[in-house]
Amino acid sequence: QLQASGGGLVQTGDSLRLSCTTSERTFSNYGVGWFRQAPGKEHEFVASIGWNGNRIYYGDSVKGRFTISRDNTRYTVALEMNNLKPEDTAVYYCARHRESYITGSYPYWSAPKNYNYWGQGTQVTVSS
């Protein structure tokens, strides 16, 4: 089970750090993705990171502002979000990729259907 945390209410230009944690010992064998969902919208790909910290991809709307990282010794994946904008407002979810030790290119990492374990989400609200 994945646990996302770190959300909150911030102002435009502020920063937040989200964390995705688990007690699963196989966590380090899998890539992890962050997605977000705004009211009335589909899940949007935010970022992903491979099992060993490679295969890092970002959605176009967050490139240059968000940074994903992981610490397999602590079973944690972090999402550092800088220069937040009102359009970043959403519930943010972390999810585990359905295949272990996977590589693949951007389309394989950005599709929600390729993730089979999802955390409960954490709300991020950015006021203007």
Secondary structure as UniProt FT lines:
FT   STRAND          2..5
FT   STRAND          8..11
FT   TURN            12..13
FT   STRAND          16..22
FT   HELIX           25..29
FT   STRAND          30..37
FT   TURN            39..40
FT   STRAND          44..49
FT   TURN            51..52
FT   STRAND          57..58
FT   TURN            60..65
FT   STRAND          66..71
FT   TURN            72..75
FT   STRAND          76..81
FT   HELIX           86..88
FT   STRAND          90..100
FT   HELIX           106..110
FT   HELIX           112..114
FT   STRAND          115..118
FT   STRAND          122..127
//
